Amino acid sequence: MHAFLSRNYRPDLALRHRAMFEWQFLDEKSGQARLICGWTEGRLIAILGYITTQVFWGSCSQPQTAAWAINWMGDPESRGLGWLLMRRLQEQFPIVLGVGVTTDNQKIIERLGGWSLFHEVPRYLCVLDRHQSGAFLAPSVSLAELPPEVPLRTTPEVTFLSEGTTDFAPAWELYPSLAYGTVRSFDYLRWRYLRHPAFAYSIALLGPPYRPAVCVYRVERAFGRCQGNVGRLTEFFYPEDARGERDGVELLAAVIQRLRAAGCAYADYVGGSASYSHTLLRVGWSRQTEGRQLLPVRLCPVEHSPFSHSLEFTVSSELPRPALEQMYVTRGDGDQDRPVTFPSVSG
């Protein structure tokens, strides 16, 4: 596996670090990695990794088991195996989703048939320090195009989810916009964020345990063409009633204050749900124009080349096919918020 990942990705790939590989793929019950592999004469030539998770699909009352496909890759001479690996995964799960669709992946799902593809999940920007953000602008972007800074406001005290939290129990029927997407249960949030081997996330909460507003974020240190801190939001949701929306607005304001205090130039959020995006816009965020990237997505090192978050999914014939605006998908799903490299991959 070390050799395969090295030759198909890069020698310093984070997944070649044991802690990262096991966090991403290890099934603790079976002790095996969640990977479908192609071999020839004892040589590994193709892989399709996946994350098994509970998802809501049409309502927030009956979770189903689904798979997020990740690290779908084959040796150049063996990429014809890709459709076979994906077909095998589809045979195991009624719902299969993926992010970061490459040209090769798109050709395969077209051959398989029955897939929905969205080329760009919306990205939202929050300018925290206009002067600092100006240093991140691409050469083709003028400072006049940069949105204004999000205004300061009084914010409430918030709490944070931790390993020791015992009362996180959202009544999911209060969150109808989560009806298509991964169930953000305590077990999921603990694995995905609190136990991440590389990134330090904060999971901020506001409201009673049965109806909290939730925002997950981290601070990333950019380097390369420019340096500085950038805030990355990976989750934002709240109960969809008047009280829940107020808590959502207040929680978002509190997180913005913390990111500003951490010296962040700007923050971004990638998400498909139309309902929660309205709140972002209400408090001063702006939606990135499709095909126009004002501030960089990739920060380690900073790259000004355009990058968009794509989404693909397929479901069994009896299940509905939602529009992107109906789905709660974020950068936290799949493998879109994961380090590319570690300083050492010897582990």
C-alpha positions as CSV (number, residue, x, y, z in Angstrom):
1,M,0.0,0.0,0.0
2,H,2.9,2.4,0.8
3,A,4.3,1.8,-2.7
4,F,0.9,2.2,-4.4
5,L,0.1,5.5,-2.7
6,S,3.6,6.8,-3.3
7,R,3.6,6.1,-7.1
8,N,0.0,7.2,-7.7
9,Y,-0.1,10.3,-5.5
10,R,3.2,11.5,-3.9
11,P,5.9,10.0,-1.5
12,D,4.9,12.4,1.3
13,L,1.2,11.7,1.1
14,A,-0.5,12.0,4.5
15,L,-2.3,8.6,4.0
16,R,1.1,6.9,4.1
17,H,1.3,7.9,7.7
18,R,-0.2,5.0,9.8
19,A,-2.2,7.2,12.1
20,M,-3.9,9.0,9.2
21,F,-4.5,5.7,7.2
22,E,-6.0,4.0,10.2
23,W,-8.2,6.9,11.1
24,Q,-9.5,7.1,7.6
25,F,-10.0,3.5,6.7
26,L,-9.8,1.2,9.7
27,D,-13.0,-0.7,10.6
28,E,-12.5,-1.2,14.3
29,K,-15.0,-4.1,14.5
30,S,-13.4,-6.2,11.8
31,G,-9.9,-4.9,12.1
32,Q,-9.8,-4.5,8.3
33,A,-9.4,-1.5,6.1
34,R,-12.4,-0.3,4.2
35,L,-10.8,-0.7,0.8
36,I,-11.7,-2.6,-2.3
37,C,-8.5,-3.5,-4.1
38,G,-7.5,-4.7,-7.6
39,W,-4.5,-7.0,-7.8
40,T,-2.5,-8.7,-10.6
41,E,0.2,-11.3,-9.9
42,G,0.5,-10.1,-6.3
43,R,0.8,-6.5,-7.2
44,L,-1.7,-3.9,-6.0
45,I,-2.8,-1.9,-9.0
46,A,-6.1,-0.2,-8.0
47,I,-8.0,0.9,-4.9
48,L,-11.3,2.3,-3.9
49,G,-11.6,3.4,-0.3
50,Y,-14.8,4.3,1.5
51,I,-16.3,5.6,4.7
52,T,-19.4,3.8,6.0
53,T,-21.8,6.2,7.8
54,Q,-25.4,6.7,8.7
55,V,-27.3,9.1,6.4
56,F,-30.8,10.6,6.3
57,W,-32.4,10.1,2.9
58,G,-35.7,11.8,2.6
59,S,-36.5,12.3,6.2
60,C,-34.7,12.7,9.6
61,S,-36.4,9.7,11.2
62,Q,-35.0,6.6,9.5
63,P,-31.2,6.6,9.0
64,Q,-29.7,4.3,6.4
65,T,-26.2,3.0,5.9
66,A,-24.3,4.6,3.1
67,A,-20.8,4.8,1.7
68,W,-18.7,7.8,0.9
69,A,-16.2,6.8,-1.8
70,I,-12.7,8.2,-1.4
71,N,-9.2,7.6,-2.9
72,W,-10.5,6.0,-6.0
73,M,-7.3,5.4,-7.9
74,G,-5.5,3.0,-10.2
75,D,-2.1,2.6,-11.9
76,P,-2.3,4.4,-15.3
77,E,-2.3,1.1,-17.2
78,S,-5.0,-0.3,-14.9
79,R,-7.6,2.4,-14.6
80,G,-10.1,0.4,-16.6
81,L,-10.6,-1.5,-13.3
82,G,-12.2,1.6,-11.8
83,W,-15.8,0.8,-13.0
84,L,-15.5,-2.7,-11.5
85,L,-14.4,-1.5,-8.1
86,M,-17.2,1.0,-8.0
87,R,-19.8,-1.5,-9.1
88,R,-18.6,-3.8,-6.3
89,L,-19.2,-0.9,-3.8
90,Q,-22.6,-0.2,-5.2
91,E,-23.6,-3.8,-4.7
92,Q,-22.9,-3.4,-1.0
93,F,-24.7,-0.1,-0.3
94,P,-28.0,1.4,-1.4
95,I,-26.5,4.9,-1.3
96,V,-22.9,5.8,-2.5
97,L,-21.6,9.3,-2.6
98,G,-18.3,10.9,-3.5
99,V,-16.6,14.2,-3.7
100,G,-13.7,15.6,-5.8
101,V,-14.8,14.1,-9.1
102,T,-11.9,13.8,-11.6
103,T,-12.3,13.5,-15.4
104,D,-11.5,9.8,-15.2
105,N,-14.1,9.3,-12.4
106,Q,-16.7,11.1,-14.5
107,K,-16.1,8.8,-17.4
108,I,-16.6,5.8,-15.2
109,I,-19.9,6.9,-13.6
110,E,-21.2,7.8,-17.1
111,R,-20.4,4.2,-18.1
112,L,-22.0,2.8,-14.9
113,G,-25.1,4.9,-15.4
114,G,-27.6,6.1,-12.7
115,W,-25.3,8.7,-11.1
116,S,-26.1,12.3,-10.3
117,L,-23.2,14.8,-10.6
118,F,-22.9,18.4,-9.3
119,H,-19.8,20.1,-10.5
120,E,-19.7,22.8,-7.9
121,V,-21.0,22.8,-4.3
122,P,-21.4,26.5,-3.3
123,R,-18.6,28.2,-1.4
124,Y,-19.2,31.1,0.9
125,L,-16.6,33.7,2.0
126,C,-16.3,35.9,5.2
127,V,-13.8,38.7,5.1
128,L,-12.4,39.2,8.6
129,D,-9.5,41.5,7.8
130,R,-9.7,43.3,4.5
131,H,-6.0,44.3,4.5
132,Q,-4.8,40.8,5.2
133,S,-7.2,39.3,2.7
134,G,-5.8,41.6,0.0
135,A,-2.5,39.7,0.2
136,F,-4.3,36.5,-0.7
137,L,-6.0,37.8,-3.8
138,A,-5.1,36.3,-7.2
139,P,-3.1,38.6,-9.5
140,S,-6.2,38.9,-11.8
141,V,-8.4,40.0,-8.9
142,S,-8.7,43.7,-7.7
143,L,-9.2,44.7,-4.1
144,A,-12.4,46.4,-5.2
145,E,-13.9,43.0,-5.8
146,L,-13.3,41.9,-2.3
147,P,-16.5,41.8,-0.1
148,P,-16.6,44.1,2.9
149,E,-15.6,42.9,6.3
150,V,-18.3,41.2,8.3
151,P,-19.3,43.6,11.1
152,L,-18.6,43.1,14.7
153,R,-21.5,42.3,17.1
154,T,-22.1,41.3,20.7
155,T,-22.0,37.5,21.0
156,P,-23.1,35.1,23.6
157,E,-21.2,32.5,25.6
158,V,-21.0,29.2,23.7
159,T,-20.1,25.7,24.8
160,F,-17.9,23.2,23.0
161,L,-18.4,19.5,22.3
162,S,-15.8,17.3,23.8
163,E,-15.0,13.6,24.3
164,G,-16.7,13.9,27.7
165,T,-19.9,15.4,26.5
166,T,-22.9,13.2,27.5
167,D,-25.9,15.2,26.7
168,F,-25.6,15.9,22.9
169,A,-28.9,14.6,21.7
170,P,-30.5,16.6,18.9
171,A,-34.1,16.0,18.0
172,W,-33.4,15.5,14.3
173,E,-37.0,16.3,13.3
174,L,-36.2,19.9,14.2
175,Y,-33.6,20.0,11.4
176,P,-35.4,19.2,8.1
177,S,-32.6,20.5,6.0
178,L,-30.5,17.6,7.2
179,A,-32.9,15.2,5.5
180,Y,-30.4,14.3,2.8
181,G,-26.9,13.8,4.2
182,T,-24.7,12.3,6.8
183,V,-26.2,12.0,10.3
184,R,-24.2,14.4,12.4
185,S,-24.5,12.3,15.6
186,F,-22.1,12.5,18.5
187,D,-20.3,9.4,17.4
188,Y,-19.8,10.8,13.9
189,L,-18.6,14.3,15.2
190,R,-16.3,12.6,17.7
191,W,-14.7,10.4,15.0
192,R,-14.6,13.0,12.2
193,Y,-13.4,16.0,14.2
194,L,-12.4,15.3,17.8
195,R,-10.2,12.3,16.9
196,H,-8.7,13.7,13.7
197,P,-5.0,12.8,13.7
198,A,-3.8,16.0,12.0
199,F,-6.3,18.9,12.4
200,A,-7.5,20.6,15.6
201,Y,-11.2,21.3,15.2
202,S,-13.6,23.2,17.6
203,I,-17.3,22.1,17.7
204,A,-19.2,25.1,19.0
205,L,-22.7,24.7,20.4
206,L,-25.5,27.1,21.4
207,G,-28.9,26.0,22.8
208,P,-30.3,23.1,24.8
209,P,-28.8,19.6,24.2
210,Y,-31.9,18.4,22.3
211,R,-31.8,21.4,19.9
212,P,-28.3,22.9,19.6
213,A,-27.1,25.1,16.9
214,V,-23.8,23.6,15.8
215,C,-20.7,25.1,14.1
216,V,-17.5,23.2,13.4
217,Y,-14.4,25.2,12.5
218,R,-10.6,25.2,12.5
219,V,-7.8,27.6,11.8
220,E,-5.4,26.8,9.0
221,R,-2.0,28.4,8.6
222,A,-1.3,29.3,4.9
223,F,2.2,29.4,3.5
224,G,3.8,29.9,0.1
225,R,3.0,33.0,-2.0
226,C,1.6,34.6,1.2
227,Q,1.2,33.6,4.8
228,G,-1.5,34.0,7.4
229,N,-4.3,32.3,9.1
230,V,-7.6,31.3,7.4
231,G,-10.7,30.0,9.1
232,R,-12.3,26.9,7.7
233,L,-15.9,26.1,8.6
234,T,-16.9,22.5,8.0
235,E,-20.4,22.3,9.6
236,F,-23.1,24.8,10.3
237,F,-26.7,23.8,11.2
238,Y,-29.5,24.7,13.6
239,P,-33.1,23.9,14.4
240,E,-35.3,25.4,11.7
241,D,-37.7,27.6,13.8
242,A,-37.5,31.1,15.0
243,R,-35.5,30.2,18.1
244,G,-33.2,28.0,16.2
245,E,-32.4,30.6,13.6
246,R,-31.6,33.1,16.3
247,D,-29.2,30.7,17.9
248,G,-27.7,30.0,14.6
249,V,-27.0,33.6,13.9
250,E,-25.6,34.2,17.4
251,L,-23.4,31.1,17.2
252,L,-22.1,32.1,13.8
253,A,-21.3,35.6,15.2
254,A,-19.4,34.0,18.1
255,V,-17.4,31.8,15.8
256,I,-16.5,34.8,13.6
257,Q,-15.3,36.6,16.7
258,R,-13.0,33.7,17.6
259,L,-11.6,33.5,14.1
260,R,-10.9,37.2,14.1
261,A,-9.2,36.9,17.5
262,A,-7.1,34.1,16.0
263,G,-5.8,36.6,13.4
264,C,-7.6,35.0,10.4
265,A,-7.7,37.1,7.2
266,Y,-10.9,35.4,6.0
267,A,-13.0,32.3,6.5
268,D,-14.8,30.1,4.1
269,Y,-17.5,27.4,4.1
270,V,-18.6,24.9,1.5
271,G,-22.1,23.6,1.8
272,G,-25.0,22.6,-0.4
273,S,-28.0,23.3,1.9
274,A,-30.0,26.3,0.7
275,S,-31.7,26.9,4.1
276,Y,-28.5,27.4,6.1
277,S,-26.8,29.4,3.3
278,H,-29.4,32.1,3.8
279,T,-28.2,32.7,7.3
280,L,-24.6,33.0,6.2
281,L,-25.7,35.7,3.7
282,R,-27.8,37.4,6.3
283,V,-24.8,38.0,8.7
284,G,-22.5,39.3,6.0
285,W,-21.0,36.3,4.2
286,S,-21.0,36.3,0.4
287,R,-21.4,33.4,-2.1
288,Q,-18.5,32.9,-4.4
289,T,-19.5,33.5,-8.0
290,E,-19.4,30.2,-9.9
291,G,-16.2,29.9,-11.8
292,R,-14.7,33.1,-10.1
293,Q,-12.3,32.4,-7.2
294,L,-11.4,35.6,-5.4
295,L,-9.6,34.0,-2.4
296,P,-7.7,30.7,-2.6
297,V,-9.1,27.4,-1.5
298,R,-5.8,25.5,-1.3
299,L,-3.5,27.1,1.2
300,C,-0.6,24.6,1.9
301,P,0.9,26.1,-0.2
302,V,-1.3,28.9,-1.5
303,E,-2.6,28.1,-5.0
304,H,-4.5,30.6,-7.1
305,S,-5.6,28.1,-9.7
306,P,-9.4,27.6,-9.6
307,F,-10.7,24.7,-7.4
308,S,-14.3,23.7,-6.9
309,H,-15.9,21.0,-4.7
310,S,-17.8,18.6,-6.8
311,L,-20.3,16.0,-5.6
312,E,-21.6,12.7,-7.1
313,F,-24.0,10.1,-5.8
314,T,-26.1,7.1,-6.8
315,V,-29.0,5.4,-5.0
316,S,-31.0,2.3,-5.4
317,S,-34.0,2.6,-7.7
318,E,-36.6,3.0,-5.0
319,L,-34.9,6.0,-3.3
320,P,-35.4,9.7,-4.2
321,R,-32.8,11.8,-6.1
322,P,-32.6,15.2,-4.4
323,A,-31.4,18.5,-5.9
324,L,-28.1,19.9,-4.6
325,E,-30.0,22.6,-2.7
326,Q,-31.9,19.9,-0.7
327,M,-28.8,18.2,0.4
328,Y,-26.7,18.9,3.5
329,V,-23.2,18.3,2.2
330,T,-20.1,20.1,3.4
331,R,-16.3,20.1,3.0
332,G,-16.3,17.8,6.0
333,D,-17.8,15.0,4.0
334,G,-15.6,12.5,2.2
335,D,-12.0,13.5,2.1
336,Q,-12.2,17.2,1.1
337,D,-10.9,18.5,4.5
338,R,-7.8,16.3,5.0
339,P,-4.1,17.2,4.9
340,V,-2.3,16.3,1.7
341,T,1.1,15.8,3.4
342,F,2.6,15.1,6.8
343,P,6.2,16.1,7.7
344,S,7.0,12.5,8.0
345,V,5.4,9.4,6.5
346,S,7.6,6.8,8.1
347,G,4.9,5.7,10.6
